[in-house]
Amino acid sequence: MNQAARKGLANLCIRASAVLVLFIVGSLSGCASLPQDAQQYGDGATPIELSETPFFPQERYQCGPAALMTVLTQSGVNTTLDSIVEQVYLPGKQGSLQMELMAATRASSRMPYQIDTSLSAIVGELQAGRPVLVLQNLGVGWIPRWHYAVVIGADPINDTVTLRSGTNRRRITNTQTFLRTWRRSGYWALVALQPGELPAGPDASRYFQAIAALESTGHVLEARSGWQAALDRWPDEPVAMFGLANVELALDNFTSAEDLYRQLLDKNPNSVSARNNLAHALARQGKNTEAMQQILVALDTVKDDAVMQAELQDSMAEIQQIALSENK
């Protein structure tokens, strides 16, 4: 995480899931660049095929729902193709957009994660047992023909990629042909992660963004698993600690939230967001005097910031209201 991203933590507040998305997006400006090693399978790669991956032949224009159904079912989701079609298929466009596919993945309590733009990233996910949903352009530059498929195998010896594609259960494609069609989509590809599951080659910022987006749809328990996995993987990342603390606070696990906010403040005493949220965690445990003290320290930290001053004044009013209700 770069210095600018870390600094952004100070602007997060108690209603942080939506703000987390905006905060993390700012650090992702370079993730869509085309890879230098797109044609590399990765060191030590051997032929692999997830032959048990389910197959759902597509109806006309419905490659998106069929491909998504494939990766969701493989990840343990119990759903139907009709349900997926209803969520993602856009009749006016005679197809599905990536945004709809990602939203439907979250609705199924799975986390859509866009993998790195390289063949080796696909191979890594296959080795982890996860098929990869990819977007291809099977047309030509001026007449695009968009198509979703699922990569289930890669063979560096025979230089082929195997896909569940359209009505073809096992489409074997030359690697160069696959890469050309994939490149025309900007190398767009995702996996459906189970709660708490890490991708094969996790990027911290992208993973944080994916968790925050899942949390913003109301999947708080699933997000908790994600933040815990993130903190286990990156124990010194304040965003992971802050995300987990906020989920604990939302789940009324006030003691756990307090401990996490205190750890954050040990690392960064000037984090107004952590101090503000610590005050709420304390107040919800009846520690109102200490909660007010935390707000006063935070107010002094941002005495020249009118916006944060107003936010903290609101927190003070809420804590006072909690104290009054407890005394009745």
C-alpha positions in Angstrom: 0.0 0.0 0.0 1.5 3.3 -1.0 1.9 6.3 1.2 -1.1 8.2 -0.3 -3.3 5.2 0.3 -2.3 5.0 3.9 -2.9 8.7 4.4 -6.4 8.2 3.0 -7.3 6.2 6.1 -7.6 9.4 8.1 -10.7 10.4 6.0 -12.7 7.2 6.8 -15.6 7.5 9.2 -17.9 5.1 11.0 -20.1 4.5 8.0 -17.0 3.3 6.2 -17.9 0.5 3.8 -18.9 2.9 0.9 -16.1 5.2 1.7 -13.6 2.3 1.7 -14.6 1.6 -1.9 -13.8 5.1 -2.9 -10.6 5.2 -0.9 -9.3 2.0 -2.4 -10.3 2.7 -5.9 -7.9 5.7 -5.9 -5.0 3.3 -5.5 -6.0 1.1 -8.5 -5.3 3.4 -11.4 -2.6 1.2 -12.7 -4.3 -2.2 -12.4 -5.8 -2.2 -15.9 -2.6 -1.8 -17.8 -1.8 -4.6 -20.2 0.7 -7.1 -19.0 4.2 -7.6 -20.3 4.1 -11.3 -19.5 0.6 -12.1 -20.8 2.0 -15.0 -22.8 3.9 -16.6 -19.9 2.4 -19.6 -18.1 4.6 -19.1 -15.1 7.6 -20.9 -13.8 7.2 -24.6 -13.4 3.7 -24.6 -14.9 2.5 -28.1 -15.9 -0.7 -29.1 -17.7 -3.8 -28.7 -15.6 -7.5 -29.1 -16.2 -10.4 -28.8 -13.8 -12.4 -31.5 -15.5 -15.1 -31.7 -12.8 -16.1 -28.1 -13.5 -19.8 -28.1 -14.3 -21.1 -27.1 -17.8 -24.1 -25.1 -18.6 -24.6 -24.7 -22.4 -25.7 -21.2 -23.2 -28.9 -20.0 -24.9 -28.6 -17.4 -27.6 -26.9 -14.2 -26.2 -26.7 -15.8 -22.7 -23.0 -16.7 -22.5 -22.7 -14.3 -19.4 -25.3 -16.1 -17.2 -23.9 -19.5 -18.3 -20.3 -18.6 -17.5 -21.3 -17.1 -14.2 -23.4 -20.1 -13.3 -20.3 -22.2 -14.0 -18.0 -20.4 -11.6 -20.6 -20.0 -8.9 -21.6 -23.6 -8.9 -18.0 -24.7 -8.8 -17.6 -22.5 -5.7 -20.5 -24.2 -3.9 -23.4 -21.8 -4.7 -26.8 -23.5 -5.0 -28.6 -21.5 -7.7 -30.3 -21.9 -11.0 -29.6 -20.6 -14.5 -33.0 -18.9 -14.6 -32.1 -17.0 -11.5 -28.8 -15.9 -12.9 -30.4 -14.9 -16.2 -32.9 -12.8 -14.3 -30.1 -11.0 -12.5 -27.6 -10.3 -15.2 -29.2 -10.6 -18.7 -30.0 -7.3 -20.4 -32.5 -7.9 -23.3 -31.8 -4.4 -24.7 -28.1 -5.2 -25.0 -28.7 -8.9 -25.8 -26.1 -9.8 -23.3 -24.6 -9.0 -19.8 -22.2 -6.3 -18.6 -19.3 -7.0 -16.2 -21.0 -4.9 -13.5 -24.1 -7.1 -13.5 -22.0 -10.3 -13.3 -20.1 -8.9 -10.3 -23.3 -7.8 -8.6 -24.8 -11.2 -9.1 -21.7 -12.8 -7.6 -22.0 -10.7 -4.5 -25.7 -11.5 -4.3 -24.7 -15.2 -4.1 -22.5 -14.4 -1.1 -19.3 -14.7 -3.1 -16.7 -12.1 -3.7 -15.9 -11.3 -7.3 -12.2 -10.6 -7.6 -10.5 -9.4 -10.8 -7.2 -11.3 -11.2 -4.0 -9.9 -12.6 -3.9 -9.5 -16.4 -1.6 -12.4 -17.3 -1.8 -16.0 -18.3 0.2 -17.0 -15.2 -2.5 -15.5 -13.0 -5.1 -17.7 -14.7 -2.9 -20.7 -14.2 -2.4 -19.8 -10.5 -6.2 -19.8 -10.0 -6.6 -23.1 -11.8 -3.9 -24.6 -9.5 -6.0 -23.3 -6.6 -9.0 -25.2 -8.0 -10.9 -22.1 -9.2 -12.0 -21.8 -12.9 -11.7 -18.3 -14.3 -14.4 -16.4 -16.0 -13.0 -14.3 -18.9 -14.4 -11.8 -21.4 -13.3 -12.3 -25.0 -13.8 -10.3 -28.2 -14.2 -12.9 -30.9 -14.8 -10.4 -33.6 -12.6 -7.9 -35.3 -11.6 -4.4 -34.2 -14.5 -2.5 -35.9 -17.1 -5.3 -35.4 -16.7 -6.6 -31.8 -18.4 -9.8 -30.8 -18.2 -10.0 -27.0 -18.3 -13.4 -25.4 -17.9 -14.8 -21.8 -16.2 -18.1 -21.3 -14.7 -20.0 -18.4 -11.1 -21.2 -18.5 -10.8 -24.6 -16.9 -7.4 -25.8 -18.2 -4.0 -24.7 -19.5 -1.4 -26.8 -21.2 2.1 -25.2 -21.7 3.4 -28.3 -23.4 0.8 -28.3 -26.2 0.4 -24.5 -26.0 -3.4 -24.7 -25.5 -6.1 -23.3 -23.2 -9.3 -25.2 -22.4 -12.6 -23.5 -21.9 -16.2 -24.1 -21.1 -17.5 -21.9 -24.0 -21.0 -21.5 -25.5 -22.4 -24.9 -26.3 -18.9 -26.4 -26.3 -18.2 -28.3 -23.1 -14.4 -28.6 -23.8 -13.2 -26.0 -26.2 -9.4 -26.4 -26.8 -7.9 -23.2 -28.2 -4.4 -22.3 -29.2 -2.8 -20.1 -26.5 -2.0 -17.3 -28.9 -5.6 -17.3 -30.3 -7.0 -17.2 -26.8 -4.7 -14.3 -25.8 -5.6 -12.3 -28.8 -9.4 -12.5 -28.0 -8.7 -11.9 -24.3 -6.5 -8.9 -25.0 -9.3 -7.2 -26.9 -11.3 -7.1 -23.7 -8.5 -5.5 -21.7 -7.6 -8.9 -20.2 -10.8 -8.9 -18.0 -11.1 -11.9 -15.8 -12.5 -12.8 -12.4 -12.9 -15.6 -9.9 -15.7 -16.1 -7.4 -14.1 -16.3 -3.9 -15.7 -18.0 -1.0 -15.9 -15.8 2.2 -12.4 -15.6 3.7 -10.8 -17.1 0.6 -7.7 -15.4 -0.9 -6.9 -15.4 -4.6 -3.8 -17.2 -5.8 -1.9 -13.9 -6.3 -3.7 -11.4 -4.1 -3.2 -7.7 -4.7 -3.9 -5.9 -1.4 -5.7 -2.8 -2.7 -7.8 -4.8 -5.2 -8.7 -7.3 -2.5 -9.7 -4.6 0.0 -11.9 -3.0 -2.6 -13.6 -6.3 -3.3 -14.3 -6.9 0.4 -15.7 -3.3 0.8 -17.9 -3.7 -2.2 -19.3 -7.0 -0.8 -19.9 -5.4 2.6 -21.7 -2.5 1.0 -24.3 -5.0 -0.3 -25.2 -6.1 3.2 -23.1 -9.2 3.4 -21.5 -8.2 6.6 -20.6 -11.7 7.9 -19.0 -12.6 4.6 -17.1 -9.3 4.7 -15.9 -10.1 8.2 -14.4 -13.3 6.9 -12.7 -11.4 4.1 -11.3 -8.7 6.4 -10.0 -11.4 8.8 -8.3 -13.2 5.9 -6.8 -9.8 4.7 -5.5 -9.1 8.2 -4.0 -12.5 8.4 -2.3 -12.0 5.1 -1.2 -8.4 5.6 -1.0 -7.9 9.4 0.5 -4.5 9.2 -2.0 -3.0 6.8 -4.2 -0.4 8.6 -7.0 -0.7 6.0 -7.4 -4.4 6.8 -7.5 -3.7 10.5 -9.8 -0.8 10.1 -12.2 -2.8 7.9 -12.3 -5.7 10.4 -12.9 -3.3 13.3 -15.8 -1.6 11.5 -17.4 -4.9 10.8 -17.0 -6.0 14.4 -18.6 -2.7 15.5 -21.5 -3.2 13.0 -22.0 -6.7 14.5 -22.1 -5.4 18.1 -18.8 -7.1 18.9 -17.7 -4.0 20.8 -14.8 -5.5 22.7 -13.2 -6.8 19.6 -13.8 -3.6 17.8 -12.2 -1.6 20.7 -9.1 -3.8 20.6 -8.6 -3.3 16.9 -9.1 0.4 17.0 -6.6 0.6 19.9 -4.1 -1.3 17.8 -4.6 1.1 14.9 -4.1 4.1 17.2 -0.9 2.5 18.6 0.4 2.6 15.0 -1.1 5.9 14.1 -2.2 8.1 17.0 -3.5 10.8 14.7 -6.0 8.6 13.0 -9.2 10.5 13.7 -11.4 7.8 12.1 -10.0 5.1 14.4 -10.4 7.4 17.4 -13.9 8.4 16.5 -15.0 4.8 16.0 -13.2 3.8 19.2 -15.4 6.3 21.0 -18.5 4.6 19.6 -17.2 1.2 20.7 -16.6 2.4 24.2 -19.9 4.2 24.5 -21.8 1.0 23.4 -20.0 -0.7 26.4 -21.1 2.0 28.8 -17.7 3.6 29.0 -19.1 7.0 28.2 -16.5 9.1 30.1 -13.7 7.5 28.2 -15.6 7.7 25.0 -16.0 11.5 25.4 -12.3 11.8 26.1 -11.5 10.1 22.8 -13.8 12.5 21.0 -12.1 15.5 22.6 -8.7 14.3 21.6 -9.9 13.8 18.0 -11.5 17.3 18.0 -8.1 18.7 19.0 -6.4 16.8 16.2 -8.6 18.2 13.5 -9.3 21.7 14.9 -8.6 23.3 11.5 -10.9 20.8 9.6 -14.5 22.0 9.7 -15.9 18.9 8.0 -14.3 16.5 10.5 -15.2 18.8 13.4 -18.8 18.5 12.4 -18.6 14.7 12.1 -17.0 14.5 15.6 -19.6 16.8 17.0 -22.3 14.4 15.7 -20.5 11.6 17.4 -20.4 13.5 20.6 -24.1 14.1 20.5 -24.7 10.4 19.8 -22.6 9.4 22.8 -24.4 11.8 25.0 -27.7 10.3 23.9 -26.4 6.8 24.7 -25.4 8.0 28.1 -28.8 9.6 28.7 -30.7 6.5 27.7 -28.6 4.4 30.0 -29.4 6.7 33.0 -33.2 6.5 32.5 
